[in-house]
Amino acid sequence: MTTIFIWSVVLICSIRGIYSNIVNRNFPYTVAFIVTALFATYMLADILGYLPPLFVEKLFNKA
């Protein structure tokens, strides 16, 4: 439960950072916040069980 809360806060703060830096035309920080938001979204999807079974194994094991 705590991990869901933490990753949700990270995602919300990242979205706010994306918006703030786009408005201020600070594009390097915008890219950094986009990467952080994507990672937080992936972590939330993994914790909540929205990813298909063996998703990571199929993604990284090309054997």
N, C-alpha and C positions, 0 to 999 in steps of 0.2 A: 504494500500500500504506500509506503514511504517513497519507493522508487518511482511509482506512477506520479506522485506529487512533484518530486524533484525534476523529472524529465518534462513534466507539463510546464513547470515554471521556467525551465531552460528554453523550451519551445516558445512560450509567450514572450519572454525577454528577447529572444532572437528575432521574432517577428517585429517587435517594437524597434529593435536595433536596425533591422532592414529598412523599415519605414523612415526612421529618423535620419539614417545616413543617405537614403535616396533623396530626401527633401534637402539635405545640406550638400548634396552632390559630392559625397565622400565615397567614391566607388570601391576602393580597396577594402574598407571596413564593411561595405555592403556585401561584397563577395565572402568575406570571412563569416558574417552573420548568416548568409545563405547556407554555407557549408555546415555551420553549427545547427541551423534549423533542420537541415536534411538528416543529420546524424541523430538529433533529438527525436525526429519523427520516426526514424528507423528503430530506435530504442523503445519508443512507446509502442510501436506496432509489434515488436518482439515480446515485450512484457505483457501486452494485452492479448496476445495470441492471434493477431491478424495475419501473420506471415504463414505461408504454407509450410507443411512439414519438410524438413531437410532443405530449407531454402538456402542457408549459408553453405551447406555441403555441396549442393548442386552448383552454386555460384562460383565457388573457389576451387573445387576439385574437377578438373577437366579430363580425368583419366577415363 
